[in-house]
Amino acid sequence: MKILVINSGSSSLKYQLFDIESGDVLAKGTCERIGLGDGIVTHKVPGRDNYRIEPNMPSHDSALEIVFELLTDKTHGVIESIECIDAVGHRVAHGGEKYKKSSRVDSEMIDYLETIVPINPLHGPPAIKGMRACTRLLPNTPQVAVFDTSFYSDIEEYGYVYALPYEYYTEDKIRRYGFHGTSHRYVSQKTAEFLGKDIKSMKIITCHLGNGSSISAVDGGKAVDTSMGFTPQEGIPMGTRSGSIDPTVIPYIMKKHGLTPDEMSDVLNKKSGLLGISGVSSDFRDCLAAAKDGNKRAILALNILATAIKKHVGAYTAEMNGLDALVFTAGMGENQSEIRRMVCENMSYLGIKIDNDKNENFTRGVPFDITAADSKVKVLIIPTDEEYMIALDTESIVR
Ligand code: AMP
């Protein structure tokens, strides 16, 4: 079965074509600058040179047409015709309160997703465009939506309702939704598989540390808590996002500096986090290099980040009354031994100890155990693969 996974952004569209039986990626690529002129499409087929074109892509429809041409092209393609695509899986950031698991795309779903655009303004419209484009271009091919929020649909009400007047939840749908769920679900399942254990008997904390970062508590295969909330802004500091702060700071800054809500939102989303604290960069690599050179604000940024992660690990261990595995994933979690070292330092009270040699000399791109011999809790690096998880969900629903 061949499954095309699509991840639509506001001006981009990423795609991967999977052969689900072998698990192989047959082709993948990115369409950039959709609707902006001077489009760029990069198409990659394993074992071949990358192919890059610069077409005009006024819409997601036109970008998908180009993807289908590339996939079926005599020279650059990997399938005979688009009828060879058995199903399409869409990455959808937000399923609102209605979509609690991956589901078939239909007009009822699209209508509902339109209604929740106000709480998902950045990611909702492009996802809907991607679904509409596929419906037009592949009318007979089943489509499945896989939601980043759905992994958190089993969280107890006390875990997702904020301590605001209750009407803000009932009327305005302001609650914790959680994000990155497809990654946390994949990584927690992989953890159990890697350790040869039944996930139903495991308590796992997954740390997805990338440019955007979140931490989830997974008990018996179900998410019981997560750091991101109403939006992907809550939780630990990120590349440019503040994460959680005292909420009163926001109206205070707005009044003092005369900022509009959009300007304040820009500060919180684009000028804060590692970038805001260090003044150096949003990229962990740059902050680490500056910290090693003695830059005090870069050192401060790394300490704030590591402490925020530690606090979540402690809180989630308490919430689950135990911990079997602490897992690091995504760009920073998989590749940066320093953040793993800082987080796991002085955590022996919780039974967490890493082997520093293994942590430094880990093998990239595969699950890797960095646990110290006398650690009670397993500490692992598990590379995430959200697209593969989407392909698996799509397959199981279509079958
Ligand atoms: P992501 O959003 O998952 O791409 O992660 C971005 C963050 O991960 C940045 O802070 C990078 O410093 C870090 N990162 C990503 N890839 C690598 C790599 N290959 N080596 C070191 N750090 C990386």
Residues whose N, C-alpha, C, O or C-beta is under 5 A from the ligand:
A	BS01	AMP	L209 G210 N211 G212 S282 D283 F284 R285 A330 G331 M332 N335 Q336
